[in-house]
Amino acid sequence: MNRIVVYIREAIEELHHVRWPTRRQAMRLSAIVLGFSAACSISFGLIDFALASLTRLLLSLL
């Protein structure tokens, strides 16, 4: 039990050393992540659509 208490105390002590982002930084970084995720989703969707169309075309030739 003592080791668990020591672990929790040290974890809390380390959290005091963390440099948390400001609200503005957090909002900006969140917007970047959302924008990148949206761009990747659109890109992968277009690639998937193109490959599915190509597959349908090739299968219709058989």
Contacts in CASP RR format, 6 or more apart in sequence:
PFRMAT RR
TARGET T0000
AUTHOR 0000-0000-0000
METHOD contacts of the structure
MODEL  1
MNRIVVYIREAIEELHHVRWPTRRQAMRLSAIVLGFSAACSISFGLIDFA
LASLTRLLLSLL
21 29 0 8 1.000
END
